[in-house]
Amino acid sequence: MWNVNIGTIFPDIFPGTLGVSCLGKAHKKYWELFVQDFRNYANDKHNTVDDTPFGGGPGMVMKCNTIDSWLSDVYKKGKIIYMSPRGRTLNQSYAKELIKEDLYIICGRYEGVDCRVLNHWNVEEVSMGDYVLCGGEVASMALVETCARLIPGVLGNKESAEQDSFSNDLLEHDQYTKPNIWVPNNSEMSYNTPCVLRSGNHKAISDWKLSNSEAVTEKNRYDLWIEYIRKKEKNVHS
Ligand code: SAH
């Protein structure tokens, strides 16, 4: 069982997307979510979780004591994460690492969290990408969703996570479904499905998927493409 604890000042947002579809069905069987309100850990009568930053500057900063009390209450064993634009960017291989341990996730708000509580608890900062959200809640949901679907048994189809984008250093190939010939509304155009995908020839189909994946990766993500070529050449030479 993979356990996830989330600390937030907006507990009502959860489970959100984590409660539907495959993840919702797998909840309590393969993974479990616990959400706590930081305000319940505040130590004054107004349940204050934030204060003005030392050194001035805009906004408020989340106080150490509430987060410290939350962790003292819930932490048993596992990794503590602070969702933060300053962190290591989440990707598929990092997500595979993260399901090996239970997680305790701090959702920041305002200008962020007093760094002392992060240092004290040896917290790892994890980012969703080079942009700034209003809070860590959506980011934590994206992280948990990315991780939970990698737990064996969570996805209906065993193979689908293995074939997803990034699993083999490439983006996924183009997808098609019925009808074989699609005519858009109010259009003279029609679009076919590649014949090979309906040929029943498994070798030809997997060759098509690989070369299509390569073409999509080269076009959309040149950084991944260069890395893929580099690894491929290394394999040929070693
Ligand atoms: N002043 C901070 C941003 C604060 S945004 C800075 O410039 O770094 C408020 C909260 O939203 C953060 O504490 C964090 O928990 C969350 N957040 C914002 N952007 C994020 C991102 N890209 N990835 C993960 N969490 C993010």
Boltz pocket constraint, residues with backbone or C-beta under 6 A from the ligand:
constraints:
  - pocket:
      binder: B
      contacts: [[A, 82], [A, 83], [A, 84], [A, 85], [A, 86], [A, 106], [A, 107], [A, 108], [A, 109], [A, 110], [A, 111], [A, 112], [A, 113], [A, 126], [A, 127], [A, 128], [A, 129], [A, 130], [A, 131], [A, 132], [A, 133], [A, 134], [A, 135], [A, 136], [A, 137], [A, 139]]
      max_distance: 6.0
